[in-house]
Amino acid sequence: MKANRDAFEVVEIVVKKFHGGSISKGSELQIEVAEFFWKDVQLDGSMIIIAENVMAAMGTDESGEPVLEYGHRCARCKLQNVRVLNKGIDWESEGNIFWRHEIHRDECLKIMLHGNAEFEATDVTLEGNHVFEVPDGCRLKVTSTNPGVSMQLEPIEDAKKDTGSWYWSYKIDGPHVKLEMVES
C-alpha cells in the first residue's frame, strides 16, 4: 500500500503545479523539469521543455566526492496565460518510432534550459516553430508586444542562483503534501 500512497502523493504534487488551460487532441507535451508552473495555458501542437538540471545540481561533499544537491541550482519554467499554436507531430509519418522518441514534427515549441536557467512566458501567443535556449545563470522572459513577441534575457541575481527567483515550498500535512509557490 505504501507504493500506492507514494504514487498518489506524486500525482497530487503534479496536479497542484497545473492550473487551468487545455491540451488539444493530438497535441504533445513533454516536461523534463521539476520546478514548473502552468496557469491557463492552451496547447494546440507540440511543446517540449528540457532541463539539464531537472531537479538538482552536482556538487561535492567535504571529501571531494560528487553528490546531487536536490532543489539547488535547478532549472525552472513558469507559463501563465500562454497559447501555443503549431502543427505539432506529423502523425502520418512512417518514420515515427514513438518508443525511441524518434518523432517527426512539422512544428514545435522547444524550451531548453541549461544549468539553473529560468524561462517565463506571460500573456503571449507562441505560434509556429520556436526554440528558446536559455543559458546557465540566466532568466528569459517572453511577453506579448504589438506586434509580436518581446524577449528579455537577464542574469539571475547572485543571491538567487541557488534557489531561483521562485520555488515550491513542500509541507507534509498528514497524508497530503501542501505546495506553496515562494517568490524570492
Secondary structure as a PSIPRED ss2 file (coil, helix, strand):
# PSIPRED VFORMAT (PSIPRED V4.0)

   1 M C   1.000  0.000  0.000
   2 K H   0.000  1.000  0.000
   3 A H   0.000  1.000  0.000
   4 N H   0.000  1.000  0.000
   5 R H   0.000  1.000  0.000
   6 D H   0.000  1.000  0.000
   7 A H   0.000  1.000  0.000
   8 F H   0.000  1.000  0.000
   9 E H   0.000  1.000  0.000
  10 V H   0.000  1.000  0.000
  11 V H   0.000  1.000  0.000
  12 E H   0.000  1.000  0.000
  13 I H   0.000  1.000  0.000
  14 V H   0.000  1.000  0.000
  15 V H   0.000  1.000  0.000
  16 K H   0.000  1.000  0.000
  17 K C   1.000  0.000  0.000
  18 F E   0.000  0.000  1.000
  19 H E   0.000  0.000  1.000
  20 G E   0.000  0.000  1.000
  21 G E   0.000  0.000  1.000
  22 S E   0.000  0.000  1.000
  23 I E   0.000  0.000  1.000
  24 S C   1.000  0.000  0.000
  25 K C   1.000  0.000  0.000
  26 G C   1.000  0.000  0.000
  27 S C   1.000  0.000  0.000
  28 E E   0.000  0.000  1.000
  29 L E   0.000  0.000  1.000
  30 Q E   0.000  0.000  1.000
  31 I E   0.000  0.000  1.000
  32 E E   0.000  0.000  1.000
  33 V C   1.000  0.000  0.000
  34 A C   1.000  0.000  0.000
  35 E E   0.000  0.000  1.000
  36 F E   0.000  0.000  1.000
  37 F E   0.000  0.000  1.000
  38 W E   0.000  0.000  1.000
  39 K E   0.000  0.000  1.000
  40 D E   0.000  0.000  1.000
  41 V E   0.000  0.000  1.000
  42 Q E   0.000  0.000  1.000
  43 L E   0.000  0.000  1.000
  44 D E   0.000  0.000  1.000
  45 G C   1.000  0.000  0.000
  46 S E   0.000  0.000  1.000
  47 M E   0.000  0.000  1.000
  48 I E   0.000  0.000  1.000
  49 I E   0.000  0.000  1.000
  50 I E   0.000  0.000  1.000
  51 A E   0.000  0.000  1.000
  52 E C   1.000  0.000  0.000
  53 N C   1.000  0.000  0.000
  54 V C   1.000  0.000  0.000
  55 M C   1.000  0.000  0.000
  56 A E   0.000  0.000  1.000
  57 A E   0.000  0.000  1.000
  58 M E   0.000  0.000  1.000
  59 G E   0.000  0.000  1.000
  60 T E   0.000  0.000  1.000
  61 D C   1.000  0.000  0.000
  62 E C   1.000  0.000  0.000
  63 S C   1.000  0.000  0.000
  64 G C   1.000  0.000  0.000
  65 E C   1.000  0.000  0.000
  66 P E   0.000  0.000  1.000
  67 V E   0.000  0.000  1.000
  68 L E   0.000  0.000  1.000
  69 E E   0.000  0.000  1.000
  70 Y E   0.000  0.000  1.000
  71 G C   1.000  0.000  0.000
  72 H C   1.000  0.000  0.000
  73 R C   1.000  0.000  0.000
  74 C C   1.000  0.000  0.000
  75 A C   1.000  0.000  0.000
  76 R E   0.000  0.000  1.000
  77 C E   0.000  0.000  1.000
  78 K E   0.000  0.000  1.000
  79 L E   0.000  0.000  1.000
  80 Q E   0.000  0.000  1.000
  81 N E   0.000  0.000  1.000
  82 V E   0.000  0.000  1.000
  83 R E   0.000  0.000  1.000
  84 V E   0.000  0.000  1.000
  85 L E   0.000  0.000  1.000
  86 N C   1.000  0.000  0.000
  87 K C   1.000  0.000  0.000
  88 G C   1.000  0.000  0.000
  89 I E   0.000  0.000  1.000
  90 D C   1.000  0.000  0.000
  91 W C   1.000  0.000  0.000
  92 E C   1.000  0.000  0.000
  93 S C   1.000  0.000  0.000
  94 E C   1.000  0.000  0.000
  95 G C   1.000  0.000  0.000
  96 N C   1.000  0.000  0.000
  97 I E   0.000  0.000  1.000
  98 F H   0.000  1.000  0.000
  99 W H   0.000  1.000  0.000
 100 R H   0.000  1.000  0.000
 101 H C   1.000  0.000  0.000
 102 E E   0.000  0.000  1.000
 103 I C   1.000  0.000  0.000
 104 H C   1.000  0.000  0.000
 105 R E   0.000  0.000  1.000
 106 D C   1.000  0.000  0.000
 107 E C   1.000  0.000  0.000
 108 C C   1.000  0.000  0.000
 109 L E   0.000  0.000  1.000
 110 K E   0.000  0.000  1.000
 111 I E   0.000  0.000  1.000
 112 M E   0.000  0.000  1.000
 113 L E   0.000  0.000  1.000
 114 H C   1.000  0.000  0.000
 115 G C   1.000  0.000  0.000
 116 N C   1.000  0.000  0.000
 117 A C   1.000  0.000  0.000
 118 E E   0.000  0.000  1.000
 119 F E   0.000  0.000  1.000
 120 E E   0.000  0.000  1.000
 121 A E   0.000  0.000  1.000
 122 T E   0.000  0.000  1.000
 123 D E   0.000  0.000  1.000
 124 V E   0.000  0.000  1.000
 125 T E   0.000  0.000  1.000
 126 L E   0.000  0.000  1.000
 127 E E   0.000  0.000  1.000
 128 G C   1.000  0.000  0.000
 129 N C   1.000  0.000  0.000
 130 H E   0.000  0.000  1.000
 131 V E   0.000  0.000  1.000
 132 F E   0.000  0.000  1.000
 133 E E   0.000  0.000  1.000
 134 V E   0.000  0.000  1.000
 135 P C   1.000  0.000  0.000
 136 D C   1.000  0.000  0.000
 137 G C   1.000  0.000  0.000
 138 C E   0.000  0.000  1.000
 139 R E   0.000  0.000  1.000
 140 L E   0.000  0.000  1.000
 141 K E   0.000  0.000  1.000
 142 V E   0.000  0.000  1.000
 143 T E   0.000  0.000  1.000
 144 S E   0.000  0.000  1.000
 145 T C   1.000  0.000  0.000
 146 N C   1.000  0.000  0.000
 147 P C   1.000  0.000  0.000
 148 G C   1.000  0.000  0.000
 149 V E   0.000  0.000  1.000
 150 S E   0.000  0.000  1.000
 151 M E   0.000  0.000  1.000
 152 Q E   0.000  0.000  1.000
 153 L E   0.000  0.000  1.000
 154 E E   0.000  0.000  1.000
 155 P E   0.000  0.000  1.000
 156 I C   1.000  0.000  0.000
 157 E C   1.000  0.000  0.000
 158 D H   0.000  1.000  0.000
 159 A H   0.000  1.000  0.000
 160 K H   0.000  1.000  0.000
 161 K C   1.000  0.000  0.000
 162 D C   1.000  0.000  0.000
 163 T C   1.000  0.000  0.000
 164 G C   1.000  0.000  0.000
 165 S C   1.000  0.000  0.000
 166 W E   0.000  0.000  1.000
 167 Y E   0.000  0.000  1.000
 168 W E   0.000  0.000  1.000
 169 S E   0.000  0.000  1.000
 170 Y E   0.000  0.000  1.000
 171 K E   0.000  0.000  1.000
 172 I E   0.000  0.000  1.000
 173 D E   0.000  0.000  1.000
 174 G C   1.000  0.000  0.000
 175 P C   1.000  0.000  0.000
 176 H E   0.000  0.000  1.000
 177 V E   0.000  0.000  1.000
 178 K E   0.000  0.000  1.000
 179 L E   0.000  0.000  1.000
 180 E E   0.000  0.000  1.000
 181 M E   0.000  0.000  1.000
 182 V E   0.000  0.000  1.000
 183 E E   0.000  0.000  1.000
 184 S C   1.000  0.000  0.000
